[in-house]
């Protein structure tokens, strides 16, 4: 049986936490807070096909370009098929979409969609840079209209709580 010497394992240093693997893990973890922050959802509505829509519990965020975005979760009645970014067909149980709203012109698009299986593992992921996003007009009276209304609802400025009515009389 051959004995290993220290120099025989030098190639393992690249896979050690100080090498390329560590940098890749840090990059991957950098993307996780976006989705993890949106993991608390509340029921929002249902589509005609029975798929349920949920919205993140926290308020939408205002982006640097003036548009508003927030996470929505869609749960179809039964698992569905999606072709992933590599051309393979995968089954998903739900998907998370980061919807972006241009409130001034009533248009909305998806910046990111993460398809997940029944265990929560991402089976397909699609992300678009802001310059490549496709915005669509939102028709009144639709679920999309409700989503746009939620994304565009006024919020108090950061760091300021809404005024309290405690101690005030409606008769003054």
N, C-alpha and C positions, 0 to 999 in steps of 0.2 A: 504494500500500500504506500502511495506517495505522500510525503509530508509537505504541507504548504508552508512556504516562507512568506514573510511580510511583503516582499516585492511581488509575489504572485497575485496579490489582492489589490494592487494599486488601482486597477480599473474600478473597483468598488467605491473608491472615494468619490467618483462622479455621481453615484447614486446616494451617497450619504447626505444627511441633512444640510451640509454646507455646499452641495453641488447644484447641478441643474434641477434635480428633483425638488429641492427646497424652493428654488425660484418659481418653478411651475406651481407648486402647492400654494405659495403666497399669492400668485396671480389668480388662481382658482378661488382662493378664499376671499379675494377682493371682490369677486362677483356675488358671493353668497349673501352679504348683508342686504342687497337690494331685494332679493326674494324672501329672505328670512324675516325682514322687517314687515313684510306684507302677509305673513302666514296667519294672521288673525282676520277672519272674514265674517261678514254678516250677510244674510240673505238679501238679495237685491231684486230678483224677479225671475221669470221663466220665459223661455222662448216657446214658440208654437209647437216645436217638436218635443217639448217636455224637458229639455236641458235646463238645469238650474244655474242661475248666475248669482255670484256672490261678489261683494266689494270689500276692499280692505277696510278694517275698522278705523284706522287713523285717517285724518283728512288728506286730500290730494296735495301734491307738492307743486309749487310754482318753479318753473325752470328758468334758467338764465335768459332764454330767448322770449320770455313772457308767456309761454304756453304752460298749461297745467297738465300734470300726469298723475296717474294712480293705477293700482293693480286691481284687476278683475279676475275672478276664477270661474270657469265654466265647467260644469259637471254634466256630461251627457247621460241619458238613461242607461246606456250599456256601453262597454268599452268600444272604442272606435279605432280605425287604422289611420296612421299618418306616415308619410314618407319622410325620413329624417334627412338631415343636411348631407348625408353621404349616399343617399339613394336607396336605403334599406327601409322596408315597411316595418313599422313598429305599432304595437297596440298601446293606447293610452286610456286612462280612466278620468283624467281631468287635465285642464291646461290653465296656465296663468298668463295673462296678457297685460303688458304695461301699455295702457292706452294714453295717448297724448291728444289734448284738445286745444284747438285754436279757437278760443271762445268768441273773439271778435267777429269771425266769419262763419261760425257754427260748423266747423269741420273737425273730423277726428281721424286718427290713425293709430296703428299699433307699432311701438318701437321695439318690442320684444315679446316673444311667445315661447313659453316653456311647457312642453307636453310631458306629463308624468304618468307612470304606471300606478297600479293599485297600492304599491308600497311607498310611493312618493319619489321614486327615482326618476330623474329626468331622462326620457328616452329620445327626445328631439328638442333642439333649441334653435331659434331663429332670432337674430338681432340685426337691427338696421341702424346705421348711422343717421343722424338728423337730416343730412342732405339727401338721403335716399328714401326717406319716409314718404308714403303715399297717403295723402289726406283725402277723405271723402265727405261729401255733404251729408248732414244728418237730417233725416226727414222728421217733421213734427209728429208726435203721437206714437213713436216707436220706442222700443227698449233702448236703442241708441240715443234717442232724445233724452231719456231719463239718465243715461250714463253721462251725457254731455252736461246736463243740468247739475249733476253731482260734482263733476270735475270742475265746473265753472262757478260753483257756489262761492259767495264771498266768505273770506276767512279773516279773523283778526290779524293785524300785523304781527310778525314774529316778536316774541318777548312781551307782548301786551295781551293781557287777559281781557275778555269782553267785560263791559261795565256791569256791575252787580246792581240788582234792583232791591237788595236787602236794605231795610230801613227806610225805603222811600214810600210815600203815600200817593196813591193814584188820584187823590182829591185836592192836591196842592196846585 
